Amino acid sequence: MAEPLFTPEEQKKFDAGIAEIISHYPSDRKSAGMLPALRLLQEIKGWLPPEGLRLVAKHLEVTPERAYEVASFYVMYHLKKPGKYVVDVCTNLSCSLWGAEKMLAYLEEKLGLKAGEANEKFTLRETECLASCGTAPCLQINEDHHESLTRAKLDAILAKLS
Amino acid sequence: MASTAKGIDPIISAAWGKPQSWTLDSYKKRGGYEGLKKALEMQPAAIIDEVKKSNLRGRGGAGFPTGLKWSFVPKDSPKPKYLAVNGDESEPGTFKDRYILEDDPHMMLEGIAIASYALGVHTCYVYLRGEFKFPAERCQAAIDEAYKAGIFGKKLMGKDYELNCYLVRGAGAYICGEETALLESLEGKKGWPRLKPPFPAVVGLFGSPTVVNNVETLASVPHVFTGGSDWYAKLGTDKSGGTRLVCLSGSVNRPGVYEVSMFTTLAELIYDDKYGRGMPAGRKVKAVIPGGSSAPVLGADELDVAMEFEALKVKQTMAGSGGVIVMDDATCMVRSLWRVARFYAEESCGQCTPCREGTPWQTRLLRKIEEGRGEPGDIDMLSNVASSIAPYPPIGLGNTICALGDAAALPTHSFLMRFKDEFEAHIREKRCPFGDKPWGSFGDWS
């Protein structure tokens, strides 16, 4: 027998969250809650498992294909289980002008991963502008933002990740 | 935040960095929500007229007159009307809205309330880019405070008018900053832009009349009412009222967000002690992108231009989203354009063939040239590919549904127009003349 998608606690969080999301839209437009619903699922599970996508689709009264179509369009949704820490490094123009390419190379060496690769602990990605151009270079780790990064600052951040 | 060079005190950024500036209490002590009080004593049509008279123009990129945009919403529509706030700040070089959301979100919420009342809107969605976790937390806390204080909810500041405001986070797609793609995303779909017309003001969210306004635009609205439209208009030029936020990044000594007069020039922004404090020691400006990565690049001899919509248009570029990126004379322009081109290839939604096919093609050609594998004919090819996405000039008449195609082609056209010799040198020398240090003075990270 397949394991249930949610623990009882997770189920409670999902049910409350999805009800709140749906309440923000007209009653005949439940499907509008797709982005927040996918975010909710990902917050709970760390990624979007197929059975979770089917569940979201059911609540929003759309087909699972529609949920997958949306989930696969946006880069922040994980259709495969990522590493515990997703490291998104901005190498866009303003950041590169402040050394982002070299910072990424340093990270690749330190984590033993190329951009685009993952292991259990880390997913390393080269990402697009993170709106910190004035405090470059920058990166995000699981949505937590870090800016004006020096080698020492980055080392200290990584050292805190268990 | 420093005063502007032309003696105008900051209005949007006045409280940034001050203790608890993001709270309702702080905002009210600074006169917050007084503009809304004044607006609620006026007829909706008079509110729209006041915004028209202020010459406030949209701060998201296109610079369309805000009052005029509001006036396009049909008054007799039986459908509900919506306000969608565009906080999908993703244009490389642009990082101003983040500061409003983090440091003074109530200023934007007050603008939302005024706009909603003027337009007959009862539901507003604030769409923030997905990566904005902290700005979203600050914004949601401010929305919660506004509900608790009776500003939002069943009674708008005690008036018999219901206004609900919901925050929605995107999920990492630059295209969702395009207003119709934003609406698609708000409807729970992938962000594919819609054909216009019909325009959102008539057929927008859920097929209803919808106004889409940028965060900074709405944060500017309360000041039109507290100071009066005449005062606001006089702060700017004949066609652009108020002040504006510009984001300075790249090869300058003090990058940051600065609130400037519309008369402030690019040169002042870069060199003035109040702003950028000049270039790294021994270096000169080579190029400046004046309005986010999509804005055509300017050369070092073109900095004596006001940071204002019309003045930059004369230079065949644009004020756009206010993102000024400076490159010094140790920066490789081919590599810079390659990085910009890669962004548009990555962010193209794939709906229109010229953009879907053309943006990666540009990127491949630029990589080839930068890596010393360029051949005679590649520059013409690059120019042709860019032209097939959007010819140049004029600005904004591309072959795609939305302006992302223009945004991808304009940098290519302008880099080739102003820095063609560097592209030629790469091909001639079969290498990057800047070697392994192509990113200018600050490019060596330590």
Interface residues (C-beta under 8 A of the other chain):
Chain A: H24 P26 R29 S31 A32 G33 M34 L35 P36 L38 R39 L60 V62 E69 V70 F73 Y74 V75 M76 Y77 D88 T91 N92 L93 S94 S96 L97 W98 G99 A100 E101 K102 M103 Y106 E128 C129 L130 A131 S132 C133 G134 T135 A136 P137 Q140 E143 D144 H145 T150 R151
Chain B: P80 E89 S90 E91 P92 G93 T94 F95 D97 R98 R129 G130 E131 F132 K133 F134 Y166 V168 R169 G170 A171 G172 A173 Y174 S185 L186 E187 G188 K189 K190 G191 F206 C247 L248 S249 G250 S251 P255 G256 V257 I289 S293 G323 I325 M327 T331 S336 R339 V340 F343 E346 E347 C349 W439 G440 F442 G443 D444 W445 S446
